[in-house]
Each structure stands twice: as C-alpha cells, then as structure tokens.
C-alpha cells in the first residue's frame, strides 16, 4: 500500500496576513494591525500565492482588490482563524487531572449535584470525581476528602467557608395528594400525614414563620432519618413534607412536587462550601467550586410556581 505524503499547509502567519489584508483592504493597514512591516506582509502574501499557485489580490492605487479566488479563500480562512480563536479561548488555564473527593448531604447530592453532574464531567473529563454523602455524626475534619458541602450555621473554624444558598422552606406534596385532599388552607393539613426529618423542627419553624395561622399538630405524622426517604414519601403521595427550594427545586420545576401554599420562610441554616485551606489552590477543587456555584445560580434563578 502506497503511503500518502502529508500536504504542506500554509503557515499561520501567512494566513493571518491574508485575512487582515482581505478585511482591511490595505497592505499598510494590515501591517499596522499585525504589528509587522509592510515588506514582511508582502513577503508572507507572495509565499502564500506561490504555494497555492493562485492570484489572491491585485493592487488598485493605494489599496488592493481581491480576485474571485481570493474572495472565496478569504471567507474560508476567516472561518478557520475564528475557529482556532475559539479553541484557544476555551483551553483551560490550568491542568486538571487526578482524583477529587467531595462529601455532601444525601439530599443535596441526589437532588442537586447528581442530576447535573455530567455537565461537570464534560467540562473537566480528566478529573476523577468521587462523590460521597456524610452521616449525621461525621464532621468536616475527615482527611480523605478535599471539599465538603454542609448544611449548618457556617461556623467551621480552620476552614475556608463560602455560603452557597440559604434555602426557603415550604410544605410540598405530590399533585395527586393535593387534589385528593383538596389542600387549600393551612387547616387542611389536619387531613394529611405530615412527613418529618428527624423531628418536628422544620414544621414548627414554618408554622411560626407564617404567624401561626390555623395551628396544626405538627408533631403528628411520620419520622424519617434521611431526607431522601422524606422526599420519596412525598413524591409517592404519602404525605406533606417541609421541603426547600434547593433540594426540591428540580421536582418542583418538573411538577413532581407542588406547593399547596404561597408562604415560604428562610431556613435557619444554609448550605456552605467548606474547603481545607491546604486545598484551596488545587485546580480540581477550584474547578468544582466554580461549577457548583454556577449551577446553583442557574437553578435558583428559576423559581417554582406555587400550586393552589
């Protein structure tokens, strides 16, 4: 089998010289634009025409006119150079590789990060991201992790702390349950099963924030040890839960969950990004931090429509 020889392509400098000439219409202007001498531009153009065996332009007084072949070639060259500029602009300014271990609450991991994580992988395919969920008794002082998302008060000493979001609390339930029980007012919650995470704190907080209108026995109902169990019960029409616009955001936007009431209150805790100071300059950590913050800005910029 005969091996084909690689075709000799024009130099990038010659192509840039011709594109500038075609766009500006003057050898002098093209030379000024590229910070070259007029003779250097002319030399590059002669080389290009010789290699292509084409006349690309003709002199007309102090300017130039492109030949038909030159006009066609100029359009193609401009597209190529613009494509190269886009490639250059999108190149990362740092090298991303190796493993990154991030720990976060189960609900945040499942309902926010995992639903969009392929976006991160497409942007940073050389980072080997490991996502883990924390347990109630675990702290941020775990040496095996590079970064943490925590739901708390933000008082994490000896770490770099950034607030990601302060969620808004509201009752949520499935559309089927909403219609079945005809929940339109707070007093209607007496007909529903209340779903709790650990204790009745979130329901008490919401009732107090709404001025205590039509008090409900908020300690009644079912108790779960994991927010994913609470959300699954709510999605399955088993009862009404206190959800937030972060963890429940996608389910609300897609109509899997609805808000029976318009009243929302700010949570007494927030989501924080917590990073050991020793990991702050790691490019992988910086990449995940930037991606996560942009994701939340995008998601929380779209509010779910309250039902009822």
C-alpha positions as CSV (number, residue, x, y, z in Angstrom):
1,X,0.0,0.0,0.0
2,X,1.5,3.3,-1.0
3,X,1.8,5.8,1.8
4,X,0.5,9.2,1.1
5,X,2.6,12.2,2.0
6,X,1.3,14.9,4.2
7,X,0.2,18.0,2.4
8,X,2.2,21.1,3.2
9,X,-0.2,23.7,4.6
10,X,0.4,27.5,4.6
11,X,1.9,29.0,7.7
12,X,-0.5,30.5,10.2
13,X,1.4,33.9,9.9
14,X,0.7,33.9,6.1
15,X,-3.0,33.1,6.6
16,X,-3.3,35.9,9.3
17,X,-1.6,38.3,6.9
18,X,-4.0,37.5,4.1
19,X,-7.1,37.7,6.4
20,X,-6.0,41.1,7.6
21,X,-5.4,42.3,4.0
22,X,-8.8,41.0,2.9
23,X,-10.6,42.6,5.8
24,X,-8.8,46.0,5.8
25,X,-8.1,46.4,2.1
26,X,-4.6,47.8,2.5
27,X,-1.1,46.4,2.9
28,X,-0.2,49.3,5.3
29,X,-3.3,48.8,7.5
30,X,-2.8,45.0,7.6
31,X,0.9,45.6,8.6
32,X,-0.2,48.0,11.4
33,X,-2.9,45.6,12.6
34,X,-0.4,42.7,12.9
35,X,2.5,44.9,14.2
36,X,4.6,44.0,11.2
37,X,6.4,45.9,8.5
38,X,4.8,46.4,5.1
39,X,7.6,44.4,3.5
40,X,7.0,41.5,5.9
41,X,3.3,41.4,5.0
42,X,4.1,41.5,1.3
43,X,6.6,38.6,1.7
44,X,4.0,36.4,3.5
45,X,1.5,37.1,0.8
46,X,3.9,36.2,-2.0
47,X,4.7,32.9,-0.3
48,X,1.0,32.2,0.1
49,X,0.2,32.9,-3.6
50,X,3.2,30.8,-4.7
51,X,2.2,27.8,-2.6
52,X,-1.4,28.0,-3.7
53,X,-0.5,28.8,-7.3
54,X,-3.3,31.5,-7.3
55,X,-3.6,35.2,-7.6
56,X,-5.3,36.3,-4.4
57,X,-5.4,40.1,-4.9
58,X,-4.4,42.9,-7.2
59,X,-3.2,46.4,-6.3
60,X,-5.5,49.2,-7.0
61,X,-3.9,52.6,-6.2
62,X,-3.1,52.6,-2.5
63,X,-5.4,49.7,-1.8
64,X,-6.0,46.2,-3.0
65,X,-8.8,44.3,-4.6
66,X,-9.3,40.6,-4.1
67,X,-9.6,38.3,-7.1
68,X,-12.7,36.0,-7.2
69,X,-10.4,33.2,-5.9
70,X,-9.1,35.5,-3.2
71,X,-12.6,36.3,-2.1
72,X,-13.6,32.7,-1.7
73,X,-10.3,31.8,0.0
74,X,-10.6,34.8,2.4
75,X,-14.0,33.6,3.7
76,X,-12.6,30.1,4.3
77,X,-9.5,31.5,6.1
78,X,-11.6,33.8,8.3
79,X,-13.7,30.8,9.4
80,X,-10.6,28.8,10.2
81,X,-8.9,31.5,12.2
82,X,-12.1,32.2,14.2
83,X,-12.4,28.6,15.0
84,X,-8.8,28.5,16.2
85,X,-9.5,31.6,18.4
86,X,-12.5,29.8,20.0
87,X,-10.4,26.7,20.7
88,X,-7.7,28.9,22.3
89,X,-10.2,30.8,24.4
90,X,-11.7,27.5,25.7
91,X,-8.4,26.0,26.7
92,X,-8.1,25.7,30.5
93,X,-5.5,27.9,32.0
94,X,-4.6,25.2,34.4
95,X,-4.1,21.4,34.2
96,X,-6.9,19.4,35.7
97,X,-6.2,15.8,36.5
98,X,-6.2,13.3,39.3
99,X,-8.8,12.5,41.9
100,X,-11.2,14.8,43.7
101,X,-13.1,13.6,46.8
102,X,-16.2,15.7,47.8
103,X,-18.5,14.9,50.7
104,X,-22.1,16.4,50.9
105,X,-25.5,15.8,52.4
106,X,-27.5,13.0,50.8
107,X,-30.4,15.2,49.7
108,X,-28.1,17.8,48.1
109,X,-26.1,15.0,46.4
110,X,-29.0,13.2,45.0
111,X,-31.4,16.0,44.1
112,X,-29.0,18.7,43.0
113,X,-25.5,17.5,42.1
114,X,-26.2,14.1,40.7
115,X,-28.9,15.4,38.4
116,X,-26.4,17.7,36.7
117,X,-23.1,16.0,37.3
118,X,-22.4,15.0,33.7
119,X,-22.1,18.7,32.9
120,X,-19.1,18.8,35.2
121,X,-17.6,15.7,33.6
122,X,-18.0,17.1,30.1
123,X,-16.2,20.3,31.2
124,X,-13.4,18.5,33.2
125,X,-13.1,15.0,31.8
126,X,-9.7,14.4,33.3
127,X,-10.8,15.0,36.9
128,X,-11.8,11.7,38.6
129,X,-14.6,13.0,40.8
130,X,-15.7,10.9,43.8
131,X,-18.9,12.0,45.5
132,X,-19.8,10.7,49.0
133,X,-22.6,11.5,51.4
134,X,-22.0,12.3,55.0
135,X,-23.6,10.8,58.1
136,X,-25.1,12.7,60.9
137,X,-22.1,12.1,63.2
138,X,-19.4,12.9,60.7
139,X,-17.6,16.2,60.7
140,X,-15.6,18.2,58.2
141,X,-12.4,17.0,59.8
142,X,-12.0,14.0,57.6
143,X,-8.6,13.7,55.9
144,X,-9.9,11.6,53.0
145,X,-11.9,14.5,51.5
146,X,-10.8,17.5,49.5
147,X,-14.0,19.5,50.0
148,X,-17.4,19.5,51.8
149,X,-20.9,20.8,51.2
150,X,-22.6,21.1,54.6
151,X,-25.9,22.3,55.8
152,X,-25.5,24.2,59.0
153,X,-24.6,27.6,60.6
154,X,-21.3,28.2,58.8
155,X,-19.2,28.2,61.9
156,X,-16.4,25.9,60.6
157,X,-13.2,27.1,62.1
158,X,-9.8,26.5,60.4
159,X,-11.5,26.1,57.0
160,X,-12.4,28.3,54.1
161,X,-16.2,28.8,54.1
162,X,-18.5,30.1,51.4
163,X,-22.2,30.3,51.6
164,X,-23.8,28.5,48.6
165,X,-27.5,29.2,49.4
166,X,-29.9,29.9,52.2
167,X,-32.9,27.8,51.2
168,X,-36.5,28.8,51.6
169,X,-38.8,26.4,53.4
170,X,-42.3,25.5,52.3
171,X,-44.7,22.5,52.5
172,X,-44.5,20.3,49.4
173,X,-46.5,17.3,48.3
174,X,-47.5,15.4,45.2
175,X,-50.1,16.9,42.8
176,X,-52.2,13.8,43.3
177,X,-52.3,14.2,47.1
178,X,-53.0,17.9,46.8
179,X,-56.1,17.2,44.7
180,X,-57.2,14.2,46.6
181,X,-57.2,16.0,50.0
182,X,-58.2,19.4,48.5
183,X,-55.5,21.2,50.4
184,X,-56.0,24.9,50.0
185,X,-55.6,26.3,53.5
186,X,-53.3,25.6,56.5
187,X,-56.1,23.9,58.4
188,X,-56.4,21.3,55.7
189,X,-53.1,19.9,56.8
190,X,-55.1,18.2,59.6
191,X,-56.3,15.8,56.9
192,X,-52.8,15.0,55.7
193,X,-49.9,12.9,57.1
194,X,-47.0,15.2,58.0
195,X,-43.6,13.9,57.0
196,X,-40.6,14.8,59.2
197,X,-36.8,14.6,59.0
198,X,-35.6,13.5,62.5
199,X,-38.1,15.7,64.4
200,X,-40.8,18.4,64.1
201,X,-38.4,21.3,64.0
202,X,-38.9,22.3,60.3
203,X,-42.7,22.2,60.6
204,X,-42.6,24.2,63.8
205,X,-40.3,26.8,62.1
206,X,-42.6,27.1,59.1
207,X,-45.8,27.4,61.3
208,X,-44.1,30.1,63.4
209,X,-42.9,32.0,60.4
210,X,-46.4,32.0,58.9
211,X,-47.7,33.7,62.0
212,X,-49.2,30.6,63.5
213,X,-52.4,30.9,61.4
214,X,-54.6,27.9,61.9
215,X,-52.3,25.9,64.1
216,X,-51.7,22.3,63.2
217,X,-50.5,19.4,65.3
218,X,-47.1,19.5,63.7
219,X,-45.7,16.7,65.9
220,X,-48.1,14.2,64.4
221,X,-47.1,12.1,61.4
222,X,-44.1,10.0,60.3
223,X,-40.5,10.5,61.1
224,X,-37.5,9.6,58.9
225,X,-33.8,9.5,59.4
226,X,-32.9,10.5,55.9
227,X,-34.1,13.4,53.7
228,X,-34.2,11.0,50.7
229,X,-36.8,8.9,52.5
230,X,-38.8,12.0,53.2
231,X,-38.8,13.2,49.6
232,X,-39.6,9.7,48.2
233,X,-42.6,9.5,50.6
234,X,-43.8,13.0,49.4
235,X,-43.2,12.1,45.7
236,X,-45.2,8.9,46.3
237,X,-48.2,10.8,47.7
238,X,-47.7,9.5,51.3
239,X,-47.9,12.9,52.9
240,X,-46.8,16.5,53.1
241,X,-43.2,17.4,53.9
242,X,-41.3,20.6,54.5
243,X,-39.0,21.0,51.5
244,X,-36.7,23.7,50.4
245,X,-36.1,25.3,47.0
246,X,-32.6,23.8,46.8
247,X,-33.2,20.1,47.4
248,X,-36.8,20.1,46.0
249,X,-36.1,22.6,43.2
250,X,-36.0,20.2,40.2
251,X,-39.0,18.2,41.5
252,X,-41.0,21.5,41.8
253,X,-39.9,22.7,38.4
254,X,-40.9,19.4,36.8
255,X,-44.3,19.3,38.6
256,X,-43.4,16.2,40.5
257,X,-44.0,18.2,43.7
258,X,-46.2,21.2,44.3
259,X,-46.5,23.9,46.9
260,X,-50.0,24.0,48.4
261,X,-49.4,27.4,49.9
262,X,-47.6,30.6,48.9
263,X,-46.0,31.2,52.3
264,X,-42.2,30.5,52.3
265,X,-39.8,31.2,55.1
266,X,-36.0,31.3,55.1
267,X,-34.3,28.3,56.8
268,X,-32.4,28.8,60.0
269,X,-29.5,27.1,58.3
270,X,-27.7,27.3,54.9
271,X,-25.7,25.3,52.5
272,X,-22.0,26.0,52.7
273,X,-19.0,25.0,50.7
274,X,-16.2,24.2,53.2
275,X,-12.6,23.7,52.0
276,X,-9.5,23.0,54.0
277,X,-7.0,25.9,53.5
278,X,-4.4,23.4,52.2
279,X,-6.7,22.5,49.3
280,X,-7.7,26.0,48.2
281,X,-5.1,26.3,45.4
282,X,-5.8,22.9,44.0
283,X,-7.1,23.3,40.4
284,X,-9.5,20.4,40.8
285,X,-11.0,22.0,43.9
286,X,-11.3,25.4,42.2
287,X,-12.9,23.7,39.1
288,X,-15.6,22.0,41.2
289,X,-16.2,25.1,43.3
290,X,-16.8,27.3,40.3
291,X,-19.0,24.7,38.6
292,X,-21.2,24.2,41.7
293,X,-21.7,27.9,42.4
294,X,-22.7,28.5,38.7
295,X,-25.1,25.5,38.9
296,X,-26.8,26.9,42.0
297,X,-27.0,30.4,40.5
298,X,-28.7,28.9,37.4
299,X,-31.1,26.6,39.3
300,X,-32.2,29.1,42.0
301,X,-32.7,31.8,39.4
302,X,-35.8,29.8,38.2
303,X,-38.5,29.7,40.9
304,X,-41.1,27.0,41.0
305,X,-44.7,28.1,40.6
306,X,-46.8,27.7,43.8
307,X,-49.8,25.5,43.5
308,X,-53.2,26.4,44.7
